[in-house]
Amino acid sequence: MNDVLEKYERGDRRALARLISLIENEDVRSREILEKIFPRIGRAHRIGVTGPPGAGKSTLVDQMTKKFCQQKKRVGIIAVDPTSPFSGGALLGDRIRMNDLATYPDVFIRSMATRGSLGGLANRAHEVADLLDGFGMDLIIFETVGVGQSELDIVEAADTTIVVLVPESGDAIQAMKAGLMEIGDIFVINKSDRDGADRTKVEVEYAVSLGGKNRQWQPPVVQTIASTAVGVEELLNKIELHRDFQIHNDISAQKKIKRLERIVRQRVAASLEQRFWKAEQEKLLREKLKQMVDGAISPYQVSDQLIEDFFK
């Protein structure tokens, strides 16, 4: 492991891929890896790209990355896909859709499976982002699986959240229902050569303005045609403006504090759960299941009893 970490620190891409696999598979050495790279993280700007399936997120990320590379930036991409029911791996594999980026020496793409995560990001995506950060990437782009009522955890992982919509299918209304208006830092109307693009832009701008009184940052709405890179330059300028805004208003530091707090809370919760469900607790739960089914005792009473027994 020390040999792999040394190669990682020297910029070896194979070592990076190996460490990512260990983290994603929840290897017992994950903690050792994350502890050793921790002093190296904190420099990269993290960008989340979310939106409904078919909005052109992958194409947009592809064009954004090419523009970043022209600026001599190093880019890590975490493309989160649905899980294969057979292998447990990423089903779609965004690397296929971003195939030409594979030849770029300053780009590293990793497809990750959701593995049952309901938040739009794979459970280990945050830690993989730390590995990319420690590797020296200037920018890390998360592309989520899609948008749903519970798929909003990207806001915790990203410094800048981009919501991608398209003119048809009433995307603006769906975005409001999904709560995306609250999390978006930048809104993109992609495929804006289609009918209704200008109307959708106006609808989104109006929806964003409704919450404007409580916002320090007023999210801009950018029209793009990702397939031909139209509007991508403007989008990158808005990302840079948002990054500068966060730095000058100390928001970046606050987000880092929240991210670290979340890591601690998650690890404590996971550790306690693992310690809690020992044989005695499992046995007591099984004994009480029949009583719960018969209505003799409630699950709330059983929960209280399990906790009381554990802390005796």
C-alpha positions in Angstrom: 0.0 0.0 0.0 2.9 2.4 0.8 4.3 1.7 -2.7 0.9 2.6 -4.3 0.6 5.7 -2.3 4.1 6.8 -3.2 3.3 6.3 -6.9 0.0 8.3 -6.4 1.9 11.2 -4.9 4.3 11.1 -7.9 1.4 11.5 -10.2 1.0 7.8 -11.4 -2.5 7.5 -12.9 -2.6 3.7 -12.4 -1.9 4.2 -8.7 -4.8 6.7 -8.6 -7.1 4.2 -10.4 -6.1 1.5 -7.9 -6.8 3.7 -4.9 -10.2 4.7 -6.3 -11.1 1.0 -6.7 -10.2 0.3 -3.1 -12.3 3.2 -1.9 -15.2 2.3 -4.1 -15.2 -1.3 -2.9 -15.0 -0.2 0.7 -11.7 -2.0 1.2 -10.4 -2.3 4.8 -7.5 -0.1 3.9 -9.8 2.8 2.9 -9.3 4.7 6.1 -5.5 4.4 5.9 -5.6 5.8 2.3 -7.9 8.7 3.2 -5.9 9.7 6.2 -2.7 9.8 4.3 -4.0 11.9 1.5 -6.0 14.3 3.8 -3.2 16.9 4.0 -3.1 17.1 0.2 -6.8 18.0 -0.3 -8.6 21.3 -0.4 -7.3 23.0 -3.6 -9.6 21.8 -6.3 -12.9 23.5 -7.2 -15.7 21.0 -7.2 -18.5 21.4 -9.8 -21.7 19.5 -9.7 -23.7 19.0 -12.9 -27.3 17.7 -12.5 -30.5 17.6 -14.5 -33.0 15.3 -16.0 -31.9 12.4 -18.2 -31.5 13.5 -21.8 -30.7 17.1 -21.0 -27.2 16.6 -22.5 -25.2 16.6 -19.3 -22.5 14.3 -20.6 -22.0 16.4 -23.8 -21.9 19.6 -21.8 -19.3 18.1 -19.4 -17.3 17.0 -22.4 -17.2 20.5 -23.9 -16.5 22.2 -20.5 -13.6 19.9 -19.9 -12.1 20.6 -23.3 -12.3 24.3 -22.6 -10.7 23.9 -19.1 -7.9 21.9 -20.8 -7.3 24.8 -23.2 -6.8 26.9 -20.0 -4.1 24.4 -18.9 -6.4 23.1 -16.1 -6.3 19.5 -14.9 -9.8 18.0 -14.6 -11.1 15.0 -12.8 -14.6 13.7 -13.8 -16.8 11.5 -11.6 -19.7 10.3 -13.8 -22.3 8.6 -11.6 -24.4 6.0 -13.5 -27.2 3.6 -12.5 -26.0 0.3 -11.1 -26.0 -2.9 -13.2 -28.3 -5.5 -11.5 -25.8 -8.2 -12.5 -22.3 -6.9 -11.8 -23.1 -4.0 -9.4 -21.0 -1.8 -11.7 -21.8 1.4 -13.6 -24.5 0.5 -16.2 -24.1 3.3 -18.8 -20.4 4.2 -18.5 -20.0 7.8 -19.3 -16.4 7.2 -20.4 -17.9 5.8 -23.6 -19.8 9.0 -24.2 -16.7 11.1 -23.5 -14.4 8.8 -25.4 -12.2 11.4 -27.0 -11.3 12.9 -23.6 -9.4 9.6 -22.9 -6.5 10.9 -24.9 -6.2 14.1 -22.8 -3.3 13.7 -20.4 -4.7 16.2 -17.9 -8.2 14.5 -17.7 -9.1 11.6 -15.5 -12.6 10.1 -15.8 -14.2 7.6 -13.5 -17.7 6.1 -13.9 -19.2 5.1 -10.6 -22.3 3.1 -9.8 -25.0 4.5 -7.5 -25.2 1.1 -5.7 -28.5 2.0 -4.2 -27.7 5.6 -3.2 -30.8 7.8 -3.6 -29.0 11.1 -3.5 -27.8 11.2 -7.2 -24.2 10.6 -6.1 -22.6 7.3 -5.4 -21.9 6.7 -1.7 -18.1 6.9 -2.1 -18.1 9.8 -4.7 -17.1 12.3 -2.0 -14.0 10.3 -1.1 -13.1 9.6 -4.7 -13.2 13.4 -5.2 -10.7 13.8 -2.3 -8.4 11.4 -4.1 -8.6 13.4 -7.3 -8.1 16.6 -5.3 -5.0 15.2 -3.6 -3.7 14.0 -7.0 -3.5 17.6 -8.1 -6.6 18.2 -10.1 -7.7 21.9 -10.5 -11.3 21.0 -11.1 -13.5 18.1 -10.2 -16.8 17.6 -12.0 -19.6 15.4 -10.6 -22.2 14.4 -13.2 -25.2 12.9 -11.5 -27.5 10.2 -12.6 -30.5 12.4 -13.0 -32.9 14.4 -11.0 -35.6 13.3 -8.5 -37.1 14.4 -5.2 -34.3 12.9 -3.2 -31.4 13.5 -5.6 -30.2 16.7 -4.1 -27.1 15.7 -2.2 -24.8 17.1 -4.9 -25.1 20.5 -3.2 -23.1 19.0 -0.3 -20.3 17.7 -2.5 -20.0 20.6 -4.9 -18.8 24.2 -4.6 -20.7 25.2 -7.7 -23.9 23.3 -8.7 -25.1 23.6 -12.3 -28.6 22.5 -13.2 -29.1 21.6 -16.8 -32.5 21.8 -18.4 -33.9 21.6 -21.9 -36.7 23.6 -23.6 -39.2 20.8 -24.0 -41.1 18.7 -21.4 -41.8 21.5 -19.0 -38.3 21.2 -17.4 -38.7 24.5 -15.6 -41.8 23.3 -13.8 -40.3 19.9 -13.0 -37.2 21.6 -11.6 -39.3 23.7 -9.3 -41.1 20.6 -8.1 -37.8 18.8 -7.5 -36.5 21.7 -5.4 -33.6 22.4 -7.8 -34.3 26.1 -7.8 -32.9 26.1 -4.2 -29.7 24.3 -5.0 -28.7 25.6 -8.4 -25.9 28.2 -8.5 -26.0 28.3 -12.3 -28.8 27.2 -14.6 -28.2 26.0 -18.1 -30.8 25.8 -20.9 -29.1 23.3 -23.1 -30.2 22.4 -26.7 -31.3 26.1 -26.9 -31.5 25.8 -30.7 -34.9 24.1 -30.1 -38.3 25.8 -30.0 -39.2 27.2 -26.6 -35.6 27.9 -25.4 -36.2 31.6 -24.9 -39.5 30.9 -23.0 -37.8 28.4 -20.8 -35.0 30.8 -20.0 -37.6 33.5 -18.9 -39.5 30.9 -16.8 -36.3 29.8 -15.0 -35.2 33.4 -14.4 -38.6 34.2 -12.9 -38.5 31.1 -10.7 -35.0 32.0 -9.5 -36.0 35.6 -8.8 -38.8 34.4 -6.4 -36.1 33.4 -3.9 -33.8 36.3 -4.7 -34.4 38.2 -1.5 -32.7 35.5 0.6 -29.8 34.9 -1.8 -26.4 36.6 -1.8 -25.7 35.2 -5.2 -28.3 35.6 -8.0 -28.0 32.4 -10.1 -27.5 33.3 -13.8 -29.3 31.4 -16.6 -27.1 30.5 -19.6 -28.2 29.2 -22.9 -26.0 26.5 -24.5 -25.9 24.1 -27.5 -23.5 21.6 -26.0 -23.1 19.6 -29.2 -21.5 22.6 -30.9 -20.0 24.2 -27.8 -22.2 27.3 -28.2 -22.4 29.2 -24.8 -19.9 27.0 -23.1 -17.4 29.8 -22.8 -20.0 32.0 -21.1 -20.8 29.1 -18.7 -17.1 28.8 -17.7 -17.0 32.6 -17.1 -20.1 32.2 -14.7 -18.4 29.4 -12.9 -15.3 31.5 -12.3 -17.5 34.4 -11.1 -19.2 32.1 -8.7 -15.9 30.8 -7.4 -14.6 34.4 -6.9 -17.9 35.3 -5.1 -17.5 32.4 -2.7 -13.9 33.2 -1.9 -14.6 36.9 -1.3 -17.6 36.2 0.9 -15.9 33.4 2.9 -18.5 30.9 1.6 -15.8 28.4 0.4 -14.4 28.2 3.9 -17.9 27.6 5.3 -18.6 24.9 2.8 -15.4 23.1 3.7 -16.4 23.2 7.4 -19.8 21.7 6.6 -18.2 19.0 4.4 -15.8 18.0 7.2 -18.6 18.0 9.8 -20.6 15.7 7.5 -17.7 13.3 7.1 -17.3 13.1 10.9 -21.0 12.6 11.5 -21.3 9.9 8.8 -18.3 8.0 10.1 -19.6 8.1 13.7 -23.1 7.0 12.6 -21.6 4.1 10.6 -19.3 3.0 13.4 -22.1 3.1 16.0 -24.4 1.1 13.7 -21.7 -1.5 13.2 -21.1 -1.9 16.9 -24.8 -1.8 17.8 -25.9 -4.8 15.7 -24.1 -7.5 17.6 -25.6 -11.0 18.1 -27.5 -10.0 21.2 -29.3 -7.1 19.5 -30.1 -9.2 16.4 -31.5 -12.0 18.7 -33.7 -9.5 20.6 -35.0 -8.0 17.4 -36.0 -11.4 16.0 -37.7 -12.3 19.3 -39.8 -9.1 19.1 -40.8 -9.3 15.4 -43.7 -11.7 16.1 -45.1 -9.5 18.8 -44.9 -6.5 16.5 -46.7 -8.3 13.7 -49.5 -9.3 16.3 -49.7 -5.7 17.4 -48.7 -6.5 21.0 -45.8 -4.1 20.8 -44.8 -1.2 18.5 -41.5 -0.8 16.6 -40.9 2.4 18.6 -41.0 0.4 21.9 -38.7 -2.2 20.4 -36.3 0.5 19.3 -36.2 2.0 22.7 -35.6 -1.4 24.3 -32.8 -2.2 21.9 -31.1 1.1 22.7 -31.5 0.8 26.4 -30.1 -2.7 26.4 -27.1 -1.6 24.3 -26.2 1.2 26.7 -26.6 -0.9 29.9 
